[in-house]
Amino acid sequence: MVIKKNKCNLPDLFSCTICVIGLGYVGLPLAIEFSRVKKCLKTSKKLNRKIIGFDLNKKRVEELISGIDSTEESDEESKKEFKSITFINDKNADINADIFIISVPTPIDHENNPDLSFLKNATELVANFIIKRDKITSPIFIIESTVYPGTTEEICVPIIENITGLKYNKDFFCGYSPERINPGDKNHNLTSIVKVTSGSNSETASWINDFYGSIIKAGTFKSKSIRIAEAAKVFENTQRDINIALVNELAKICKTINIDTLDVLNAAESKWNFLSFRPGLVGGHCISVDPYYLTYVAKKNGYTTDIVLAGRNLNDGMSSWVIKEILKEATKKKIKISNSKILVLGLTFKENCKDIRNSKAIDLIKILNKENNIPYIYDPFIKDTNKLKNFDFKFLNRSPLLHKDKYDIVIIATAHDEFKKINSNIWSDILNENYIIYDLKGIIPRCLNPLRI
Ligand SMILES: NC(=O)c1ccc[n+]([C@@H]2O[C@H](COP(=O)([O-])OP(=O)(O)OC[C@H]3O[C@@H](n4cnc5c(N)ncnc54)[C@H](O)[C@@H]3O)[C@@H](O)[C@H]2O)c1
C-alpha cells in the first residue's frame, strides 16, 4: 500500500478516530474489528486508532458497556474488545472523530418504499458531531447501510452540507461500503468476506479502500463510484431473491406433477454451470427488502422492472402456499386444523440466529391463527417472547423432544443446528399416529414421509 500525497487533507489512516453509528448486527462487529486489529493487514504498520460506538438505543449502549451483546453474535474474544471501545448514547456528546460510519436500519414502509428515516436521522447526528469537531483534517462520512443507488450523494450529502455549511468534496468527503455479513454463519463474517469500497473522489476512494483493507483479511474491491457500490449491494440480494423465487416456482410445478423438488435439483446440479438454490421462505430484512430499493430507484427514473417484483411477490406468497398444502393434506388425512395440535419449529428468519425481523415463519403462524389454530412454537434462539406480538401461540421453553408431547402437525420452518441433529426415531416420539410433517428445510428423513416444498 503506497500512501500518496494527501491533497484532500484526509486524516491519518493509521491513527484516526472512528465513530460507528448504529451498533446492531452490522455496526457492532465493525467497531469490534477496528478495535481488534492492531497492525495494518496490508502494511503491518502499527494501528493507533480510537473507536467510538454510538447508538440512540440507551439500553443497547448500557448493555454493551456491561459486556452484553443481545444479538449474541459476539464471541468471548470479541466481547473483550468492548472495553477498548467508547460506547456513547448521548446525541449531544462531543464526538471528535475523523471517520463517521453509519450502519442504521434501512427498512421499507407499509407500501414497500424505502424508509430512510433512520438514515436521515443518523446523518443529521453526524452533521452535528462534525460541527463540534476540533480537528484540522477533513471528516469522512461512510455509509454501510443498504441503500438504493444515489442515496449517499443525493440524500445524505445535502443534509451534511445544509447543517454544517461545509462543501462536499472540498471540506468533507464521503464513501459507501456495503456490509455483506451473514448473522449466524460463523464461516462468513466481516473479515472473511471481500468488502466493496467507494469514495467521493479518487483520493478518498483510495483512502477508504486502504482503511478497510487494513482490517479485512479477504481484501477489498474498490468500486468505480459510490453509486456503483450502492447498486452492487442491492443487486446481490435481488439476484438471490430471484433465484430462490425460481426454485420456489419449480417447487410449485413439481407438486402438480408429483415429483420431489430436491430430487430435481440434485439431478440438475450434476451440470457444471447449474446454480444451486433451495426453495423456501424468504424473510429477514435484507433479501426480502433490498429488491424494493432497486425497483424504487428504477421507477423513480422512469423504468418499470419486469422480473424483480415478480420474484418478490412469488416469494412473499410462499407462507400461504405452504399452509394451503398443509390444509390439503389435512383434509386427506381427516385432520381438522382448528382442533389439531400443531408445532412450529424455528421462528427466526434464518438458522442459528436470533433475529426475528420480518420472519416468514411468523407469517405461517398468523395464517394458522386465521384457521382458528393456536400453534405451539419452539425456537432455541428465542428466550424473550415480548417481541412476539400480533399473533397467538403457545411458547415452549424447552425442546418438545424433552416434553414428549405428541403433535398432529409439525412444521420445520427454520433449520437450526439443534433440529438437524435429531434422528428419525426421536422425531417419531413427538408425532401422533396420524400426522403431517411439513419440512421446509429438507432436514427430516424421508422414512417419515415429510411434505416438502
Ligand atoms: N443484519 C444483516 O445481516 C445485514 C447484512 C448486510 C447489510 N445490512 C444492512 O445494514 C444496516 C443495519 O442493519 P442491522 O441489521 O445492523 O440493523 P440493527 O437493527 O441490528 O441495528 C441498527 C442499530 O442502529 C441503531 N439506530 C437506529 N437509528 C439510529 C440513529 N439515528 N442513530 C444511532 N443509532 C441508530 C439502532 O438502535 C440499532 O442498534 C441496514 O441497512 C441493513 O439492511 C444488514
The ligand as an ORCA input file, in Angstrom:
! r2SCAN-3c Opt
* xyz 0 1
  N     -28.151     -7.703      9.592
  C     -27.635     -8.120      8.454
  O     -27.471     -9.299      8.203
  C     -27.210     -7.120      7.398
  C     -26.326     -7.556      6.413
  C     -25.923     -6.632      5.446
  C     -26.422     -5.345      5.471
  N     -27.313     -4.972      6.433
  C     -27.782     -3.597      6.404
  O     -27.087     -2.884      7.426
  C     -27.922     -1.880      8.021
  C     -28.020     -2.118      9.511
  O     -28.631     -3.364      9.736
  P     -28.561     -4.114     11.142
  O     -29.069     -5.481     10.909
  O     -27.231     -3.921     11.769
  O     -29.629     -3.281     11.962
  P     -29.907     -3.399     13.531
  O     -31.328     -3.075     13.711
  O     -29.380     -4.704     14.062
  O     -29.018     -2.262     14.174
  C     -29.202     -0.934     13.907
  C     -28.823     -0.113     15.133
  O     -28.936      1.255     14.774
  C     -29.477      1.950     15.878
  N     -30.034      3.205     15.379
  C     -31.180      3.420     14.704
  N     -31.284      4.711     14.352
  C     -30.167      5.328     14.837
  C     -29.679      6.647     14.788
  N     -30.345      7.591     14.173
  N     -28.508      6.913     15.393
  C     -27.815      5.940     16.010
  N     -28.218      4.661     16.080
  C     -29.381      4.369     15.490
  C     -30.477      1.005     16.477
  O     -30.742      1.334     17.824
  C     -29.753     -0.329     16.321
  O     -28.983     -0.656     17.462
  C     -29.244     -1.981      7.271
  O     -29.227     -1.106      6.196
  C     -29.240     -3.420      6.766
  O     -30.040     -3.559      5.610
  C     -27.691     -5.826      7.408
*
